[in-house]
Amino acid sequence: MNLLFWGLTIGVTGKVMLALGVLMAHSEIAHEHRIDARVLRSFKTERWITIIGILLIVLGYTLEIYFYNFTELLTCEGENCTALIGTFISQ
């Protein structure tokens, strides 16, 4: 398995966790129709799931950047960047 596979897998896992965290909190509010300790606990759980999800999305993005060797675009200047972009587009 290569870096692209892991980057995509981690990115997708993060996005799913983010969606689950939001769904959990919103379903709790819909069932309760008021804010109490149970709803506040679900908000804390949602916060942690969301933070982990965002971190996994960023990690997946970083792995994809390194896999496709786009790191050269982060440090290039002027005409060198134009040549690099043309190389990536033509692939």
Residue pairs with C-beta under 8 A, 6 or more apart in sequence:
2 67
3 63
3 64
3 66
3 67
4 63
4 64
4 67
4 68
6 60
6 63
7 60
7 61
7 62
7 63
7 64
7 67
8 60
8 64
9 60
10 56
10 57
10 59
10 60
10 63
11 56
11 57
11 59
11 60
11 61
11 64
12 60
13 56
13 60
14 52
14 53
14 54
14 55
14 56
14 57
14 58
14 59
14 60
15 53
15 57
16 53
17 49
17 50
17 52
17 53
17 56
18 49
18 50
18 53
18 54
18 57
20 49
21 45
21 46
21 47
21 48
21 49
21 50
21 53
22 46
22 50
24 42
24 45
24 46
24 49
25 39
25 42
25 43
25 45
25 46
28 38
28 39
28 42
29 35
29 39
32 38
32 39
65 71
68 88
70 88
72 84
73 81
73 84
73 85
73 88
76 84
